[in-house]
Amino acid sequence: MTSNIVLSNQEFNVVGGRPIRHDGADKVTGRARYSADITLPGLLHAKIVRSPHPHARIKSIDATRALALPGVKAVVTGADLPQPTGKLMDQGEGAMINPKFLSNNILATDKALYKGHAVAAVAATSLHIAEEAASLIDVDYEVLPFVVDVLDSMKPDAPVLHERLFNATDANVRPGGLRSEDDATKSSNIANHFVFESGDIEKGFKEADVIVEREYRSQSVHQGYIEPHSATALWGEDGNLTLWCSSQGHFNVRDQTATILGIPIATIKVVPMEIGGGFGGKTLIYLEPVAALLAKKSGKPVKVAMSRADVFEASGPTSGGSYRVKIGATKDGKITAADATLIYEAGAFPGSPVNPGCQCIFAPYIIENGRIEGYDIVLNKPKTAASRAPGAPAAAFAAETVIDEIAEKLGMDSLELRLINGAKEGSRRITGPVNPKIGFLETLEAAKDHDHYSAPL
């Protein structure tokens, strides 16, 4: 296969250049200010109380001893948050969030759903006093069975995280995946289940000369940004709220905070500080509403920051999951059928990037007969967040590894196999979209024609 595309590696406007980093001087000289660097007159420091149990019903929270400690100015719990509706909202990175679930992740109400789940917070005149006060808040837990494996969570006898969450494939489907209190539909940890299909998959596999089917597992992996989450809140005399925080989108922080607090967007100003890494993990809010509630109660500005342990226990990693891929091809390398089942961890609340994973897995190829099945599963782990092409890397790894194995069985160069089946402008994916100009074949040819590809190792 040849291409008419002419590639030049001689001159580029950006690639190979040395552009000025406009934030570089401040960062290397220490002048750059991050979210934890904010200081304000009368600033209070906050500490969050986190559940030591992966699954427990919160029977009561008693802050009497904490409030009696000198220097303590305010305590808040999930009861202080107005509970928003379950109407979905766009959080960016192709993901949707349920405001009620987001609120319950920020401060638990009825149940703690993972080790590290925030259940209360205290503000005091120093961080040391806040830490001592946090240890004096008495939480009465009813410890419940838990599940942390994605396949175990799907079993009929698995501990159920959300009694009102049901399998979306059940007959009594309702918007948002929630059932009414008098609904007899069985509760489930399967938050979403869907299938994309194209062509005749059985016929496609019958036409194949070689079939490879493999299963893979991956674990949840944190983005590992250097800077922990931190937020400072100040209520002005005009009743408006100002927030200083680290984020990958301050308008997103404003919108989510307004929804969780039940206040107009126009009354919030978010000041984005320098960001010490995010990689998708700073598209959600964790601390901003807590700092705002404490500041409102105390009448003082409040700063709350995560420790490194807090970051790992209570902020979203990327999804782990289970992936099954089956692909068939003829002797000349033509893919005749492809089938995949992707099961993604959502963490304690629905909303894994399983849909982007399904959109990605077979997208590079023209496949007439295909099927892609996706599951979004809740389990007793921190709510997942975006991470560098959310949902795509694990799905791509599973599919491309099988493609490589097919090439080996056929004795064919792996790039040649991809060129034979490569998607191009106008081809339709199994999931529906028709490709615009994508340049995939040209990229494959450039890689194959490069001296490094044919050079001995």
Long-range contacts (C-beta under 8 A, 24 or more apart in sequence): 1-416, 1-419, 1-420, 1-441, 1-445, 2-445, 3-441, 3-442, 3-445, 5-442, 5-445, 7-442, 7-446, 23-274, 26-274, 27-274, 32-274, 33-273, 33-274, 34-227, 34-230, 34-246, 34-273, 34-274, 34-275, 34-276, 35-227, 35-229, 35-230, 35-231, 35-232, 35-244, 35-245, 35-246, 35-273, 35-305, 36-227, 36-228, 36-230, 36-303, 36-305, 37-273, 38-232, 38-244, 38-273, 38-303, 40-232, 40-234, 40-301, 41-301, 42-300, 42-301, 43-232, 43-300, 43-301, 43-302, 43-303, 44-73, 44-74, 44-123, 44-124, 44-125, 44-130, 44-294, 44-295, 44-298, 44-300, 44-301, 44-302, 44-303, 45-123, 45-124, 45-125, 45-126, 45-127, 45-129, 45-130, 45-302, 45-303, 45-304, 46-121, 46-122, 46-123, 46-124, 46-130, 46-290, 46-291, 46-294, 46-302, 46-303, 46-304, 47-121, 47-122, 47-124, 47-127, 47-130, 47-131, 47-133, 47-134, 47-304, 48-118, 48-120, 48-121, 48-134, 48-287, 48-290, 48-304, 48-310, 49-118, 49-119, 49-120, 49-121, 49-122, 49-134, 49-137, 49-139, 50-115, 50-116, 50-117, 50-118, 50-119, 50-310, 50-313, 50-314, 51-108, 51-112, 51-114, 51-115, 51-116, 51-117, 51-118, 51-119, 51-139, 51-141, 52-115, 53-112, 53-115, 53-141, 53-143, 53-144, 53-146, 54-112, 54-113, 54-114, 54-115, 54-146, 54-148, 54-380, 54-381, 55-111, 55-112, 55-113, 55-114, 55-143, 55-144, 55-145, 55-146, 55-147, 55-159, 55-161, 55-380, 56-111, 56-112, 56-141, 56-142, 56-143, 56-144, 57-110, 57-111, 57-141, 57-142, 57-144, 58-108, 58-109, 58-110, 58-111, 58-112, 58-119, 58-139, 58-140, 58-141, 59-140, 59-141, 59-142, 60-138, 60-139, 60-140, 61-119, 61-120, 61-137, 61-138, 61-139, 61-140, 62-137, 62-138, 62-139, 62-140, 63-120, 63-122, 63-137, 63-138, 64-138, 65-136, 65-137, 65-138, 66-122, 66-133, 66-134, 66-136, 66-137, 67-133, 69-124, 69-129, 69-132, 69-133, 69-136, 70-129, 71-124, 71-125, 71-126, 71-129, 71-133, 72-122, 72-123, 72-124, 72-129, 72-130, 72-133, 73-123, 73-124, 73-125, 73-294, 73-297, 73-298, 73-300, 74-122, 74-123, 74-294, 74-297, 74-298, 74-302, 75-120, 75-121, 75-122, 75-123, 75-133, 75-137, 75-297, 76-107, 76-120, 76-121, 76-290, 76-293, 76-294, 76-297, 77-107, 77-119, 77-120, 77-121, 78-103, 78-104, 78-107, 78-108, 78-109, 78-119, 79-109, 80-107, 80-293, 80-297, 81-106, 81-107, 81-109, 81-260, 81-261, 81-289, 81-293, 82-260, 82-261, 82-262, 83-109, 84-259, 84-260, 84-262, 86-175, 86-176, 86-178, 87-176, 88-176, 89-255, 89-256, 89-259, 91-252, 91-256, 91-283, 91-284, 92-248, 92-249, 92-252, 92-283, 92-386, 93-280, 93-283, 93-353, 93-386, 93-390, 94-353, 94-355, 94-356, 94-390, 95-283, 95-351, 95-353, 95-356, 95-386, 95-390, 96-351, 97-256, 97-284, 97-351, 98-176, 98-349, 98-350, 98-351, 99-256, 99-259, 99-260, 101-349, 101-350, 101-351, 101-383, 102-256, 102-259, 102-260, 102-284, 102-285, 102-349, 103-260, 103-289, 104-349, 105-286, 105-348, 105-349, 105-383, 106-260, 106-285, 106-286, 106-287, 106-289, 106-290, 107-289, 107-290, 111-144, 111-161, 112-141, 113-161, 113-348, 113-349, 113-380, 114-313, 114-314, 114-347, 114-348, 114-380, 114-381, 114-382, 115-313, 115-380, 116-310, 116-313, 116-314, 116-382, 117-314, 117-348, 117-382, 118-286, 118-290, 118-314, 121-290, 121-293, 121-294, 121-304, 122-294, 123-294, 123-295, 123-297, 123-298, 123-300, 123-302, 123-304, 146-380, 147-189, 147-379, 147-380, 148-379, 148-380, 148-381, 149-379, 150-320, 150-321, 150-322, 150-343, 150-344, 150-345, 150-377, 150-379, 151-322, 151-343, 153-189, 153-377, 153-378, 153-379, 154-189, 154-190, 154-343, 154-375, 154-377, 158-189, 159-380, 160-187, 160-188, 160-189, 161-189, 161-348, 161-378, 161-379, 161-380, 162-187, 162-378, 163-187, 165-189, 165-191, 165-350, 165-378, 167-193, 168-192, 168-193, 168-194, 169-193, 177-350, 189-377, 189-378, 189-379, 190-375, 190-376, 190-377, 191-346, 191-350, 191-351, 191-376, 191-377, 191-378, 192-350, 192-354, 192-374, 192-375, 192-376, 193-373, 193-374, 193-375, 193-376, 194-355, 194-358, 194-373, 194-374, 195-371, 195-372, 195-373, 195-374, 196-358, 196-370, 196-371, 196-372, 196-373, 196-430, 196-431, 196-432, 197-370, 197-371, 197-372, 197-430, 198-367, 198-368, 198-369, 198-370, 198-371, 198-428, 198-430, 199-337, 199-367, 199-368, 199-369, 199-370, 200-369, 201-337, 201-339, 201-369, 201-370, 201-371, 203-337, 203-369, 204-328, 204-336, 204-337, 204-338, 204-368, 204-369, 204-370, 205-326, 205-328, 205-336, 205-337, 205-339, 205-369, 207-328, 207-330, 207-336, 207-337, 208-328, 208-329, 208-330, 208-336, 208-337, 209-329, 209-330, 209-331, 210-328, 210-329, 210-331, 210-406, 210-409, 210-410, 211-326, 211-327, 211-328, 212-326, 212-327, 212-402, 212-405, 212-406, 212-409, 213-324, 213-325, 213-326, 213-327, 213-402, 214-324, 214-325, 214-326, 214-398, 214-401, 214-402, 214-405, 215-322, 215-323, 215-324, 215-325, 216-322, 216-323, 216-324, 216-325, 216-394, 216-397, 216-398, 216-401, 217-320, 217-321, 217-322, 217-323, 218-320, 218-321, 218-323, 218-394, 218-397, 219-320, 220-317, 220-318, 220-319, 220-320, 220-345, 220-347, 220-381, 220-384, 221-317, 221-318, 221-320, 221-387, 222-281, 222-311, 222-312, 222-315, 222-317, 222-318, 223-277, 223-278, 223-279, 223-280, 223-281, 223-317, 223-318, 223-385, 223-387, 223-388, 224-277, 224-279, 225-276, 225-277, 225-278, 225-279, 225-281, 225-282, 226-276, 226-277, 227-275, 227-276, 227-277, 228-305, 228-306, 228-307, 228-308, 228-310, 228-311, 229-282, 229-286, 229-287, 229-305, 229-306, 229-310, 229-311, 229-315, 230-287, 230-303, 230-304, 230-305, 230-306, 231-287, 231-288, 231-290, 231-291, 231-303, 231-304, 231-305, 232-291, 232-301, 232-302, 232-303, 232-304, 233-288, 233-291, 233-292, 233-294, 233-295, 233-301, 233-302, 234-295, 234-301, 235-292, 235-295, 235-296, 235-299, 239-267, 240-267, 240-268, 240-269, 241-267, 241-268, 241-269, 241-292, 241-295, 242-268, 242-269, 242-270, 242-271, 243-268, 243-269, 243-270, 243-271, 243-288, 243-291, 243-292, 244-271, 244-273, 245-270, 245-271, 245-272, 245-273, 245-287, 245-288, 246-272, 246-273, 246-274, 246-275, 246-276, 246-278, 246-282, 247-272, 247-275, 247-278, 247-282, 247-283, 247-285, 248-275, 248-278, 248-280, 248-282, 248-283, 249-283, 252-283, 253-285, 253-288, 256-284, 256-285, 256-288, 257-285, 257-288, 257-289, 257-292, 260-285, 260-289, 261-289, 261-292, 261-293, 279-387, 279-388, 280-318, 280-385, 280-386, 280-387, 280-388, 280-390, 281-315, 281-316, 281-317, 281-385, 281-386, 281-387, 283-385, 283-386, 284-315, 284-316, 284-383, 284-385, 286-314, 286-315, 313-382, 314-382, 315-382, 315-385, 316-347, 316-382, 316-383, 316-384, 316-385, 316-386, 317-382, 317-384, 317-385, 317-387, 318-353, 318-384, 318-385, 318-386, 318-387, 318-388, 318-390, 319-344, 319-345, 319-346, 319-347, 319-352, 319-353, 319-354, 319-384, 319-391, 319-394, 320-344, 320-345, 321-345, 321-352, 321-354, 321-394, 323-394, 323-395, 323-398, 324-398, 325-361, 325-398, 325-399, 325-401, 325-402, 326-402, 327-399, 327-402, 327-403, 327-406, 329-406, 329-410, 329-417, 331-410, 332-420, 333-407, 333-410, 333-412, 333-416, 333-417, 333-420, 333-421, 334-420, 334-421, 335-365, 335-366, 335-367, 335-421, 336-368, 336-369, 337-367, 337-369, 337-370, 338-362, 338-365, 338-367, 338-369, 338-370, 338-371, 338-399, 338-430, 339-370, 339-371, 339-372, 340-371, 340-372, 340-373, 340-395, 340-398, 340-399, 341-373, 341-374, 341-375, 342-372, 342-373, 342-374, 342-375, 342-395, 342-398, 343-374, 343-375, 343-377, 344-374, 344-375, 344-376, 344-377, 344-384, 344-391, 345-377, 345-379, 345-381, 345-384, 346-376, 346-377, 346-378, 346-379, 346-383, 346-384, 347-378, 347-379, 347-381, 347-382, 347-383, 347-384, 348-378, 348-379, 348-380, 348-381, 348-382, 348-383, 349-378, 349-383, 350-376, 350-378, 351-376, 351-383, 351-384, 352-376, 352-377, 352-384, 352-391, 353-384, 353-386, 353-390, 353-391, 353-392, 354-391, 355-391, 356-389, 356-390, 356-391, 356-392, 357-391, 357-392, 357-394, 357-395, 358-391, 358-395, 358-431, 359-429, 359-431, 359-433, 360-389, 360-391, 360-392, 360-395, 360-396, 361-395, 361-396, 361-398, 361-399, 362-399, 362-429, 362-430, 363-423, 363-429, 363-431, 364-418, 364-422, 364-423, 364-440, 365-418, 365-421, 365-422, 365-423, 366-421, 366-422, 366-423, 366-424, 366-427, 367-421, 367-430, 370-430, 371-430, 372-430, 372-431, 413-448, 415-444, 415-447, 415-448, 415-453, 416-448, 418-444, 419-444, 419-445, 419-448
